[in-house]
Amino acid sequence: MKTRTTMRVMLAGVALVVGSSAARAQSPCASAAVQVQDVCRKAADLVGFMTPQLSTALVGGNPTLGQGGALGGLGHFSLDLRASAVNGSVPKLTGVTLSISGEQPSTFTSEQKIVPAASLDAAVGVWKGLSLGVTHVGGIDGILTATYLPNVNDSNGAGDVSFKVNGSNWKVGYGVRVGLLEEGVAWPGVSFVWAKRDLPSVSANGTIASQGLAPQGTLALNDYTVKTTAWRLTAAKNLLVFGLSAGYGKDKYDATSTVVTHVDATVVTPPQNATVSVPVSMTRSNFFVGAAINLIIFKIEGEYGAVSGGTVPSLRNSFGAGDANALANKSRSYFTVGLRFGM
């Protein structure tokens, strides 16, 4: 009997420790003053909700549009000018109130909006690969990318968020493609690609207005960065004027930001501030299909794809009707269009 009682006490202690650890892991703002914990957590949840959407726009589908196998060795290259758009949800800071007695869940209004990204991508043939009858295997290409992110000063109404890029609006990425099968008359080109793309560092800010006894609060994301790595298995086939492609892969997103929040002195005296680090990391599956029109010196290409799976850190606030984490982790579709020049 004594042994059973001891075991129960030990298990209860373990459960308490695990529960406390989970609570701390889910509350990056727990160390802040109680009056500012709510606005701090809302800012942290905004990072968690938007990171998968921004990352999907950044990564897209095929690292080089319409390309299946390797380019064919030295002297071959391609250049893509592309734009991607994710079917996203962008939260507004209106319609929510701030608590000064700790974290309180709120439901943000979210607008269905396109989350865009633009990039310039280049691929250069390095090695043609091993000859295997009428085809080649093992060809190698180098890949370079340059992603552009504009400054946004959205002053259309209350609750909008503005952001600016810290330093250059361009961010360079890189990758490598290994040709698994060179395209032939009766079969597609097939390749494996690994690529790294990052967003330029940005800072964002917004304001949650005071309502009744609830104070006004400001939130800022300093040095918000998104780093991604992705691999793709892609097949493509040219059919004279038209081309078709399809692929599957995995995306790894890693985002970091310093969240700085403030509650003014209308309700809280003296005014309170908080600064916390908010990391977000997740892995998602990505599939896409594409089509191209060959116009002699360049190609017009388009892709449709979707990402799914993975989880962001647990959210306290919601950004639409339904479970907060289900909304953040939901599958997202995207479109990519571009011009491709090659030789």
N, C-alpha and C positions, 0 to 999 in steps of 0.2 A: 504493500500500500504506500509506504514511504517512497519507494522507488518510482511509482507512478506519479505521485505528487511532485517529486523532484523533476521528472521528465516534463510534466505539464508546465512547471515554472520555467524550465529551460526553453521549451518551445515557445512559450509566451514571450520570453525575453528576445529570442531570435526574431519572432514576428514583429515585435516592437522596433527592433533595430532596423530590420528590412523595411518596414513601413515608414519609419522616420527617414531612412536614406532615400526611399522613393519620393517622399514628399519634398525633401531638399532638392533632389534631382529635377523635380518638376517645377520648382519655384526659384528661378534664378534671382528673383528680387527679394528673397526672404531676409537678406541681411540689411536691406534698406530700412529707413525710418517708416513706421507703420502708415504715416500720412501719405507717403509717396509710393507705397508698394503697388497700389492698384494701377496708376498710370504707367509705372515701370513694367508691370506684367503685360499690360495692353500693348506697349511698344514691343516687348519681346515676342508676343504672339503674332504681331504683324510681321515681324521678321520670319517667323516660322511658316506663316501662311503664304507669303509672297515668294520665298526662296525657290520652291519647286517650279513656280511659273516662270520666273526670270531665268532659271537654269535651263528649262526646256527650250525657251526661246533662243538661248545662247548655243545650245548643243545641236538642236535640229536632228536631221536624219543622216543622210549620207555626207561624210566629211567633204567630199568633192562631188557635186551634183552629177547624177547620171552615169558615174564611172563604176564599172564592175571590176575587171581585172586591172593589172598594173599597166602603166603607160607604154612600156616597151623599151626601157633603157635610156641611155644618154641621148640628148637631142630631142627628147619628147617632153612636153610640158602642157599644163592646162591652167587657166585662170578663170575663177568664178566671181561674179559680183552677185550677191544673194541677199534676200530679205526674208526673215522668218516671222511668223505671227502665231502666238498661242491663244487658243480660245480660253481666256482667263477671267478671273473675278477680282476686281480692284476695290478694296474697302474704302468707305468714307469715314471721316472722323466725327460726323454729325450724328445726333440721335442717341448718343451714349453719355452717361454721367460718370463722374469720378467719385470713388469712395475715399474717405480719409481714415477709414478704420480697417485697413487691410484689403487684400485682393477680393474683388467681387466680380463674378462673370457678367459680361455684357454681350449683346448680339449687335455686331456692326452691320450696317447696310452695305452690301456689295453690288457693284455695277458690273454687268457683263461687258468686258472690254477686251480688245486685242492687246496682248503684251508683245511688243515688237523687238526685233534685234536685226542688225545689219552687219555684214562682214565681207571681207575680200579674202578669197582662199586661192592658194596656188599649190600645184603638185608638180614635181620635177622627177623625171625618170632617172634612176641611179643605176639599175642593173636590169637587163632584159630577162634574166632567169635561165634555167636549164632547158635545153631543147628536149622535147618529148614527142617525137614524131612530127605531127602537123601543128603542135601547140608548144607552149612554154609554161613552166611552173617555177615558182619561187622568185619571180621578178620583184624588185624593190623600188618604191617611190618615196621621196621625202615630201612632207606636207607642211606648209606654213599658212597660218591664218592671222587676220587682223580684224578684230571686232570693234565696232564704233558704237559709242553710247553718248547721246546728246544730253545737255543740261535741260532740265524741265522746271520752269517756274509757272506752276499751275495756279493762277489766281482767279479762276472762274467762279469760285464760291467758297463759303465756309466749309472747313473740313477737308480741303484738298491738301495734298502733300507735295512739296517741292523738293527737288534734289539737284545737286551739282556734282560734277566729276572732280575728284581731287587729282590735279595734274592733267596728263594727256587724256583725251577722249578715246584714244585707240589703245587696244591691248593685243599684244602678239601672242599667238599660240603655235603649236607644232604637233607633228605626228609622223607616223610611218605606215605605209601600206605594203603588204606582202601579197603578191599575186598567186593565188592558189591554182588558177586555170586561166590561160590566155583565151580570149574570145575567138571563136571560129565560125565557120559558115553555119554549122548546125547546132552550136552550143553557146551559152553565154559566157562572159568573163566573170570570174569569181575571185574575191579578195577578202583578206582580213585587214582591218584598219584599227590602229590605236591612236587616239588623238587627245590632246589637252587644250582646253579653251578656258579662259578666265575673263571676267568682266573687269573693266577699270574700277578702281576704288571710288566709291561715291559717299556723299554725306546727304542726309535727308532730314527734313523737319516738318512738323505740323502742330496744330493746336486743337485741343478739345475744349470747347467753350464752357463757361460756367452755366449751370442751370439751377435756379432756386438756391438751396443751401450747398449744392455741390460746387467745388471750386473749379477755376480754369486750370488746365494743365498743358504743358508743352512737352513734346518728345522730339528727340533728335537721334539719328543713327550716324555715328562718326566712323569713318573708314570701313564702310560696309563693303565686303569683298566676297565674290563668288568664284570658286575654283572648281572646275569640272574635269573629269577624265571619262573617256568613253571608248568602248570597242564595238566594232561593227563587222558582221559577216554579210557581204553584199554581192548580189548577182545582177548583171545588166546585159541587155542584148540590143544591138542596133539593127533596125529593120529598114534599111535605106533611108527614107525620109523621117521615120519615127524611131524612137527608142523607148525601151521599157526597163525598169529597174525595181528591185525590192531588197529589203534587208532587215536584219534583226540585231539587237545588241543590248548592252547594259550601260547605264549612265551612273556615275558617282558624283554627287554634289557635296561640296563642303563650303559653308558660308560662315563668316565671322563678322561681328559688329560690336562696337561699344555703344550701348544705349545710355543716353543722358536724358533724364526726365526732371521736371520741375512742377511743383504745385505752388500757385501764387498766394499772396498774403490776404486775400479777401476773406478766406475762411480759416486758413492755417497761419498762425503767427508764432515764430517767424516762418517765412516760406521754406519749403523743404526741397532738397535735391537728391538725386540718386544716380550713380554711374555703375553699370554692370556690364559684363561681357556676355554676349549671347551667341553661342555656336549652334549651327544646324548642319546635320549630316544625314544623307539618305542615299539609297541605291534604287534605281528604277529600271524596268524593262522598257525597251523602245523598239517599235517596228514601224516600217514605212514602205510605201510604194511610190513610184515616180514614173513620169513620162517626159519625153523630150521631142522637139521638132528640130531637125537638122536643116540649117539655112546656110550651107556652104562654109562661111567663115566663122559662124558662131552657132550656138544652140540655145533655144529657149527651153527651159526646164522647169518642172514643177513637181513637188512632192506633197503627199499627205501622210501624216503619221500620228501616232499616239503613244503616250507613256503611261505606265501603271505600276502599282506596287510601291514598296518602301513606306517608311513612316517618319514623320517629323517628331521632334520632342513634344510631349503631351501639351495641348493647349487648354487654357482656362476659359478663354473667350471664343465666341463663335462668329463666323463671318457669313451668315445666312442661315436659313432654316435647316435644322438637322444637327447631327453630331459634329462637334468642332473638328475633331481629328479626321473624321471621314471626309469632311469637306476639304481639308488641307491635303489629304492623301489621295483624293479622287483622281481618276484617269483624266488626262488632258489631251485634247487633239491639237494638232498644229499644221500649218501650211508653210511651204517654202517655195519661193519662185526665184529664178535667177537667169543670168546670161553666162554662158560658158564659151570661152575661146580656147582653142587648143591646137597642137601640132603634133 
